[in-house]
Amino acid sequence: MQAGRKNTFDCIKAFSETDFTKDLKKFDVPTLILYGNGDQIVPIGAAALRSAKLIKDAILKIYADAPHGLTYTHKDPLNADLLAFLKT
């Protein structure tokens, strides 16, 4: 709600029109993808599910009914999952 209008539109344009397929296929480090399936901003199929298929050995953690702002609304389980991932 505090982002500038131009910045917000430029961000949407960048992530919706840029093909990151080649970059994602190059990942060679452990990767954790965290996603809320209640996200109404970025479609799960175009983001998390596709990224998890493209990144070798990626771990996909989906939070039931979590919104786009899951780092705020689901911070405790998210932080626990992040810490567990970092310990592996």
Residue pairs with C-beta under 8 A, 6 or more apart in sequence:
3 11
15 42
21 54
24 51
24 54
24 55
25 54
25 55
25 56
27 55
27 56
27 58
28 56
30 57
30 59
30 85
30 88
31 55
31 57
31 58
31 59
32 58
32 59
32 61
32 81
32 82
32 85
33 48
33 51
33 52
33 55
33 58
33 59
33 60
33 61
34 61
34 63
34 70
34 78
34 81
34 82
35 44
35 47
35 48
35 60
35 61
35 62
35 63
35 66
35 70
36 62
36 63
36 65
36 66
36 67
36 68
36 70
36 73
36 74
37 44
37 62
37 63
37 64
37 65
37 66
38 64
38 65
38 66
38 67
39 47
39 66
39 67
39 68
39 70
40 67
40 68
41 68
42 68
44 62
48 60
48 62
49 60
51 58
52 58
52 60
59 85
61 81
63 70
63 74
63 77
63 78
66 73
66 74
67 73
70 78
71 78
